Amino acid sequence: MREGAKTALRVFMVAGEESGDQLGGALMESLHATAPGIAFRGVGGRRMAAAGLASLFPMEDITAIGITAVVGKLPTILRRLRETVAAVLADPPDVLVLVDAPDFTHRVAARVRAANPNIPIVKYVSPTVWVWRPGRAAAMRPHVDALLALLPFEPEVHRRLGGPPTFYVGHPLLERLDELRPSEEEAGRRSGLPPLVLVLPGSRRREIVRLGADFGAALARVGQSRPMDLVLPTLPRLEPLVRETISSWPLKPRIVTTEAEKYAAFRSARAALAASGTVTLELALAGIPHVAAYRVGWLEAQIARRILQGTTVILANLVAGENVVPEYLQEYLTVPVLADALDKVIGDTPERARQEATFARFDAIFSITGPSPSARAAEVVLRLARGGRPGALPPA
């Protein structure tokens, strides 16, 4: 809606995977709260549907992680790309919001901008240009009016790389700190009990398959010298695969599938063994020392070795500016080193103390004044939808 218009704002949103659906849903709720009556169209999953979006097609059609998965779904992805762009252009929205899924959403942005330069475009979540393919930052600038960053170091990264105007709005996990951290009463409940260790082998099927055997063996090795209570949070759709995976583990974790159970386990946890990903930041904000690991296919590994930047892919390490969380990737992921590292963060060791001291600084590093992250994101989206430009936005 341009200045002076009487009709409700029209927002077209696109998310391509589960994490983006969660972000998109929270943003939609904040937009509803700030500007009731917004009309939403686009592509999303269950969370965005609950907030009022009728998806053009199942979001899973464009969800593909890894090179081999993308190749297998390429015809479907290309067809859905054309359909998405056509839907935007057929009834131009007041703003187009693209959430994560950079390989898909950046192509949507480029095609929409080429066909109709008057549609403001917001990208929610920066691609990981600080880790690999830094040229993507400058490539985004011609067709992205505002980039909403979750991490505090991202605006400076994009300024240095020639990216689009970037606004730090804060990570959505900042809205859940009370769920992640124990109350004083909860903190004392496990006194005298074996330490609770979170087992987090990933939220994608291939992650669980590739990490499952090593995680099970490493936990068994640690369990030979110390008692532990193991809890494995997962998604309901992955529970059958997880149960099959742990069936051969000597030590069986308790599986939980609801968010309430997951966060209850976080509030009681002493340490964690996790797949590299957003969950490492979740653990850091919860103050839980942990060890991270990851393994991809051979082809993806060969490509990654040639284009990865920096010395870490762990979000907690990137935010801290130091490699405090041990990470084991590819051939460096072995049962003995994984078990040794996990044992150290469970015990009263310098390694554990270093992580705890680092995580204690995260509140200050992430701090933002005023509204919640999703409300700050909504503020930027609404400013552009109402005819504002990024240069007129308040500094983040």
C-alpha positions in Angstrom: 0.0 0.0 0.0 1.5 3.3 -1.0 1.0 6.5 1.0 -2.6 7.6 1.2 -4.0 4.3 0.1 -7.1 3.0 1.9 -6.9 -0.7 1.3 -5.3 -3.3 3.6 -1.6 -4.0 3.2 -0.8 -7.0 1.0 2.3 -9.0 2.0 3.6 -11.9 -0.1 5.8 -14.2 1.9 8.0 -17.2 0.9 9.6 -19.7 3.2 11.3 -22.8 2.0 12.1 -24.9 5.0 10.9 -25.6 8.6 13.1 -23.0 10.3 12.0 -20.4 7.8 8.4 -21.4 8.4 8.9 -20.8 12.1 10.4 -17.4 11.5 7.8 -16.5 9.0 5.0 -17.4 11.3 6.3 -15.3 14.2 6.8 -12.4 11.8 3.2 -12.7 10.5 1.9 -12.7 14.1 3.9 -9.5 14.8 2.6 -7.9 11.6 -1.0 -8.8 12.6 -0.5 -7.3 16.0 1.0 -4.0 14.6 -1.2 -3.6 11.5 -4.5 -5.7 11.8 -6.1 -6.7 8.5 -3.0 -7.5 6.5 -3.7 -9.8 3.6 -1.1 -12.6 3.3 -0.2 -14.7 0.3 2.7 -16.9 -0.5 4.4 -20.1 0.3 4.9 -21.6 3.8 4.4 -24.4 6.2 2.2 -25.2 9.2 3.3 -22.3 11.4 2.6 -19.8 8.7 -0.7 -21.5 7.9 -1.7 -21.1 11.5 -0.9 -17.4 11.2 -3.2 -17.0 8.2 -1.3 -18.0 5.1 -2.9 -20.2 2.4 0.2 -21.6 0.7 0.3 -21.7 -3.1 1.8 -25.2 -2.9 3.3 -27.5 -0.2 6.5 -25.9 1.1 8.1 -29.3 1.0 8.2 -29.1 -2.8 11.1 -26.6 -2.5 12.8 -28.0 0.6 16.0 -29.6 -0.5 19.2 -29.7 1.6 22.4 -30.8 -0.1 23.5 -31.0 -3.7 22.2 -34.5 -4.4 18.8 -33.6 -2.9 18.5 -30.5 -5.0 19.4 -32.4 -8.2 16.7 -35.0 -7.5 14.0 -32.3 -7.0 15.3 -29.8 -9.6 12.3 -30.1 -12.1 9.8 -29.5 -9.2 11.9 -26.7 -7.7 12.1 -24.9 -11.1 8.4 -25.3 -11.7 7.6 -23.9 -8.3 10.0 -21.0 -8.8 8.2 -20.0 -12.0 4.8 -20.3 -10.2 5.9 -18.3 -7.2 7.3 -15.4 -9.4 4.1 -15.5 -11.6 1.9 -15.2 -8.5 3.8 -12.2 -7.2 3.7 -10.4 -10.5 0.0 -11.2 -11.2 -1.1 -9.3 -8.1 1.8 -7.2 -6.9 2.0 -7.0 -3.1 3.0 -3.9 -1.1 6.1 -5.9 0.0 7.7 -9.2 -0.8 9.3 -11.0 2.2 11.6 -13.9 1.5 12.6 -16.0 4.5 15.8 -17.9 4.5 16.2 -20.7 1.8 18.6 -18.5 -0.1 19.1 -20.7 -3.2 15.3 -20.5 -3.9 14.4 -17.1 -2.6 17.3 -15.2 -4.1 16.1 -16.4 -7.5 12.6 -15.2 -6.7 14.0 -11.8 -5.8 16.0 -11.4 -8.9 13.2 -12.4 -11.2 10.6 -10.2 -9.5 12.9 -7.2 -9.4 13.7 -7.6 -13.1 10.0 -7.8 -14.0 8.6 -5.2 -11.6 11.2 -3.0 -9.9 8.5 -1.2 -7.8 7.9 -4.1 -5.5 9.9 -3.6 -2.2 11.8 -6.8 -1.3 12.9 -7.8 2.2 15.1 -10.8 2.8 14.7 -12.2 6.3 17.9 -14.2 7.4 21.3 -13.6 5.9 22.9 -16.3 3.9 26.1 -17.6 5.5 28.3 -15.3 3.5 30.9 -15.2 6.3 31.5 -19.0 5.9 31.2 -19.6 2.2 30.4 -17.9 -1.1 30.9 -14.4 0.1 30.1 -13.1 -3.4 26.5 -13.7 -2.6 26.4 -10.5 -0.4 27.1 -8.1 -3.3 24.9 -10.2 -5.7 21.9 -9.6 -3.4 22.2 -5.9 -3.4 20.5 -5.1 -6.7 17.3 -7.0 -5.8 17.1 -6.8 -2.0 16.0 -3.5 -0.3 16.5 -4.6 3.2 18.2 -7.6 4.8 17.0 -8.6 8.3 19.9 -10.1 10.2 19.6 -12.5 13.1 23.2 -12.3 14.3 24.9 -9.2 15.6 28.0 -9.4 13.4 26.1 -9.7 10.1 25.6 -5.9 9.4 29.3 -5.3 9.4 30.0 -8.4 7.3 27.5 -7.2 4.6 28.9 -3.6 4.8 32.4 -5.0 4.1 31.3 -7.3 1.3 29.1 -4.8 -0.4 25.8 -6.4 0.5 22.3 -4.8 0.8 21.3 -2.5 3.6 21.3 -4.8 6.6 19.4 -4.4 9.9 20.1 -6.5 13.0 16.7 -7.4 14.5 17.9 -10.1 16.8 17.6 -13.9 16.8 14.1 -15.4 17.5 15.6 -17.5 20.3 16.0 -14.4 22.3 12.2 -14.5 22.7 12.4 -17.9 24.4 15.1 -17.4 27.0 12.7 -18.1 29.9 12.0 -21.5 28.3 15.6 -22.3 27.7 17.0 -21.4 31.2 16.1 -23.0 34.5 14.5 -21.1 37.4 16.3 -21.3 40.7 14.0 -24.0 41.8 14.6 -26.1 38.6 18.3 -25.6 38.9 18.4 -27.4 42.2 16.2 -30.3 41.3 18.9 -32.5 39.8 21.2 -32.2 42.8 22.5 -35.7 43.5 21.2 -37.2 40.2 23.3 -38.3 37.2 24.0 -35.5 34.8 21.4 -35.0 32.1 23.0 -35.0 28.6 21.1 -33.8 25.6 21.5 -35.8 22.4 20.8 -33.7 19.3 21.6 -35.6 16.1 19.9 -33.1 13.7 16.5 -32.2 12.4 17.0 -33.8 8.9 16.9 -37.4 8.0 20.3 -37.5 6.5 21.9 -35.9 9.5 20.5 -38.5 11.8 21.6 -41.3 9.5 25.1 -40.0 9.1 25.7 -39.1 12.8 23.6 -41.8 14.5 26.2 -44.6 14.8 29.0 -42.3 16.0 26.8 -40.5 18.5 25.6 -43.8 20.0 29.2 -45.2 20.2 30.6 -42.0 21.7 27.8 -41.9 24.4 28.5 -45.6 25.2 32.2 -44.8 25.6 31.5 -41.9 28.0 28.9 -44.1 29.9 31.6 -46.6 30.7 33.1 -44.2 33.2 30.2 -42.0 34.3 26.5 -42.4 34.8 24.3 -40.2 32.6 20.6 -39.5 31.8 20.2 -39.1 28.1 17.4 -37.2 26.5 16.9 -36.9 22.7 14.5 -34.2 21.5 13.2 -34.7 18.0 10.3 -33.9 15.7 7.3 -36.2 15.5 7.8 -37.0 11.8 11.4 -38.1 12.6 10.6 -40.2 15.7 10.4 -43.6 13.8 13.8 -43.0 12.2 15.3 -41.9 15.6 13.9 -45.1 17.3 15.3 -47.2 14.6 18.7 -45.4 14.9 19.0 -45.8 18.6 17.8 -49.4 18.7 21.5 -50.5 18.4 22.9 -48.0 20.9 24.1 -49.6 24.1 22.7 -46.6 26.1 19.2 -45.6 25.1 18.1 -42.0 25.4 14.6 -41.0 26.4 12.9 -39.6 23.2 10.8 -36.4 23.5 8.8 -34.9 20.7 7.1 -31.8 22.0 8.5 -28.4 22.5 7.5 -28.4 26.2 9.5 -31.6 26.8 12.4 -30.3 24.8 12.7 -27.1 26.7 12.2 -28.9 30.0 15.2 -31.0 29.1 17.2 -27.9 28.2 16.5 -26.4 31.6 17.9 -29.5 33.3 20.8 -30.3 31.0 24.4 -30.5 32.1 25.9 -30.9 28.6 25.0 -31.8 25.0 26.2 -33.7 22.0 24.8 -32.0 18.9 24.8 -31.8 15.1 26.2 -28.5 14.0 23.4 -26.0 13.2 21.1 -23.5 14.9 20.8 -25.8 17.9 24.4 -24.9 18.9 23.3 -21.3 19.3 20.2 -22.5 21.2 22.5 -24.4 23.6 24.8 -21.4 24.0 22.0 -19.1 24.9 20.8 -21.7 27.4 24.3 -21.8 28.9 24.8 -25.5 28.1 28.4 -26.6 27.3 28.4 -28.9 24.3 30.3 -30.6 21.5 29.3 -30.4 17.9 29.8 -32.7 14.9 28.7 -32.9 11.3 29.1 -35.1 8.3 28.0 -34.6 4.7 28.2 -36.7 1.5 31.5 -37.1 -0.4 30.6 -34.7 -3.2 29.3 -32.0 -0.9 32.5 -32.3 1.2 34.8 -31.9 -1.8 32.9 -28.7 -2.8 32.9 -27.4 0.7 36.6 -27.8 1.2 37.2 -25.5 -1.8 34.8 -22.7 -0.8 34.5 -22.6 3.0 35.8 -19.5 4.6 37.2 -19.2 8.2 38.0 -21.8 10.8 34.6 -22.6 12.2 31.0 -23.2 11.1 29.6 -23.2 14.7 27.2 -20.3 15.3 28.2 -20.0 18.9 31.9 -19.7 17.9 31.1 -17.1 15.3 29.2 -15.0 17.7 31.8 -15.4 20.5 34.6 -14.6 18.1 36.6 -17.6 19.3 36.4 -21.4 18.8 35.2 -22.3 22.3 32.8 -25.1 21.2 34.8 -28.1 19.8 33.6 -29.2 16.4 34.4 -32.4 14.5 33.6 -32.6 10.8 34.0 -35.3 8.2 37.1 -37.6 8.8 37.8 -35.7 12.1 34.6 -37.0 13.5 35.7 -40.2 15.3 34.2 -41.9 18.3 37.3 -41.5 20.6 37.7 -37.8 20.0 33.9 -37.2 20.3 33.7 -39.1 23.5 36.7 -37.4 25.0 35.4 -33.9 24.2 31.9 -34.7 25.6 33.4 -36.2 28.8 35.3 -32.9 29.3 32.2 -30.7 29.1 30.3 -32.9 31.4 32.9 -32.8 34.1 34.3 -29.9 36.1 37.1 -29.0 33.7 38.7 -25.9 32.2 37.0 -26.8 28.9 33.6 -26.6 30.5 34.4 -23.5 32.5 35.6 -21.7 29.3 32.3 -22.4 27.5 30.3 -21.3 30.5 32.2 -18.0 30.8 31.8 -17.4 27.0 28.1 -18.1 27.0 27.6 -15.8 29.9 28.6 -12.9 27.6 25.9 -13.7 25.0 23.1 -11.7 26.5 25.3 -8.5 26.2 26.4 -9.5 22.7 22.9 -10.1 21.4 21.2 -7.4 23.4 18.7 -5.2 21.5 16.6 -2.4 23.0 12.9 -2.1 22.6 10.7 -4.6 20.8 11.2 -8.4 20.3 13.1 -9.6 17.3 10.0 -10.5 15.4 8.5 -7.1 16.2 11.6 -5.3 15.0 11.5 -7.3 11.8 7.8 -6.3 11.4 8.8 -2.7 11.8 11.2 -2.8 8.9 8.7 -4.8 6.7 5.9 -2.3 7.4 8.1 0.7 6.7 8.9 -0.6 3.3 5.3 -1.7 2.6 4.1 1.8 3.4 6.4 3.4 0.9 9.5 4.0 3.0 13.0 3.3 1.9 15.8 1.4 3.9 17.8 4.6 4.4 14.9 6.1 6.4 14.8 3.1 8.7 16.0 3.5 12.3 19.4 2.0 13.0 19.3 -1.5 14.4 
